[in-house]
């Protein structure tokens, strides 16, 4: 029950944040909510290519904040995770397929090398939900996964 209540409160907080967005931005957010993890990954890559930016640039800039803000950052819950493939497990084919879904830029042979050279970082600085979805997909394929 407490878990459901916490989820409801989180959704209400997110809804309040979303209500404050301009209509154009809200429309985009709603569209992104309907995308799968794979589609969001492709969207991020397309935006990076289109605008010549990196999604990883923001965390670097945040890390360069003054030391006075460091204590507040330590109190906050971790929001970005690295998804690390520790071991492919016994089902290497399943692991390769899962890695290719998460890293669409890898060809079959590159994905095979990636899986065989574990431990490897599959996703860097991924959001909490995306990291958990990636971890779930890899674990379903029989992989041993760690979030950092």
C-alpha positions in Angstrom: 0.0 0.0 0.0 2.8 2.4 1.0 4.5 1.6 -2.3 1.3 2.5 -4.3 0.9 5.7 -2.3 4.5 6.7 -3.1 4.0 6.0 -6.8 0.9 8.1 -6.8 2.7 11.0 -5.1 5.5 10.8 -7.6 3.1 10.9 -10.5 1.3 13.9 -9.0 4.6 15.7 -8.7 5.5 14.9 -12.3 2.0 16.1 -13.4 2.5 19.4 -11.7 5.9 19.9 -13.4 4.3 19.0 -16.7 1.4 21.4 -16.3 3.8 24.3 -16.0 5.3 23.6 -19.5 4.4 25.6 -22.6 1.9 23.8 -24.9 4.5 23.0 -27.5 6.8 21.4 -25.0 4.0 19.5 -23.3 3.0 18.0 -26.7 6.5 16.8 -27.2 6.8 15.4 -23.7 3.5 13.5 -24.2 4.8 12.1 -27.5 8.0 10.9 -26.0 6.1 9.2 -23.2 4.5 6.9 -25.8 7.9 5.8 -27.2 9.7 2.6 -26.4 13.2 2.6 -24.9 14.7 1.8 -28.3 12.8 4.7 -30.0 13.9 7.1 -27.3 17.5 6.0 -27.8 17.1 6.7 -31.6 15.5 10.1 -30.8 18.4 11.1 -28.6 20.9 10.1 -31.2 19.0 12.0 -34.0 18.8 15.1 -31.8 22.5 14.9 -31.0 23.3 14.6 -34.7 20.9 17.3 -35.8 22.0 19.9 -33.3 25.6 18.9 -32.8 25.2 18.4 -29.1 25.8 15.6 -26.7 23.2 14.4 -24.1 26.2 13.7 -21.8 27.3 17.4 -21.9 24.9 18.5 -19.2 26.1 16.2 -16.4 29.6 17.4 -17.1 28.5 21.0 -16.7 26.6 20.2 -13.5 29.6 18.5 -12.1 31.6 21.8 -12.5 29.2 23.7 -10.2 30.7 25.5 -7.3 31.5 23.6 -4.1 28.7 25.4 -2.2 26.1 23.5 -4.2 27.9 20.2 -3.7 26.2 19.5 -0.3 22.8 19.9 -1.9 23.7 17.6 -4.8 24.8 14.9 -2.3 21.4 14.9 -0.6 19.6 14.3 -3.9 18.9 10.8 -5.1 21.1 9.6 -7.9 19.3 10.3 -11.2 21.8 9.0 -13.8 23.2 5.5 -14.0 25.7 3.6 -16.0 24.4 0.2 -17.1 27.3 -2.3 -17.1 27.1 -5.7 -18.6 29.1 -7.9 -16.2 28.6 -11.2 -17.9 26.7 -12.5 -20.9 25.5 -15.6 -19.2 24.9 -18.9 -20.9 22.6 -17.4 -23.7 25.1 -15.4 -25.7 22.7 -15.0 -28.6 20.1 -13.5 -26.4 22.7 -11.2 -24.9 23.8 -10.1 -28.3 20.2 -9.4 -29.4 19.6 -7.4 -26.2 22.8 -5.4 -26.6 21.9 -4.6 -30.2 18.5 -3.3 -29.1 20.2 -1.0 -26.6 23.1 0.0 -28.9 21.6 0.1 -32.4 24.8 1.5 -33.8 26.5 -1.9 -33.3 26.5 -4.4 -36.1 26.2 -8.1 -35.4 29.9 -8.8 -35.1 30.5 -5.6 -33.0 27.8 -6.6 -30.7 29.3 -10.1 -30.4 32.7 -8.7 -29.5 31.1 -6.3 -27.1 29.3 -9.1 -25.2 32.4 -11.4 -25.2 34.6 -8.6 -23.8 32.3 -8.1 -20.7 32.4 -6.2 -18.4 31.3 -3.4 -20.7 29.3 -0.2 -20.2 26.1 -0.6 -22.3 24.5 2.8 -21.4 26.2 5.8 -19.8 24.4 8.5 -17.8 21.0 7.0 -18.5 18.0 8.1 -16.6 16.7 6.0 -13.8 13.8 4.6 -15.8 15.8 4.0 -18.9 18.6 2.3 -16.9 16.1 0.0 -15.1 14.4 -0.9 -18.4 17.8 -1.7 -20.0 18.8 -3.8 -16.9 15.6 -5.7 -17.1 16.0 -6.4 -20.9 19.5 -7.6 -20.4 18.6 -9.8 -17.4 15.7 -11.3 -19.3 18.4 -12.3 -21.9 20.3 -14.1 -19.1 23.0 -11.4 -18.6 24.5 -10.3 -15.3 24.0 -6.5 -15.1 25.1 -3.8 -12.7 23.9 -0.2 -12.3 26.4 2.4 -11.1 
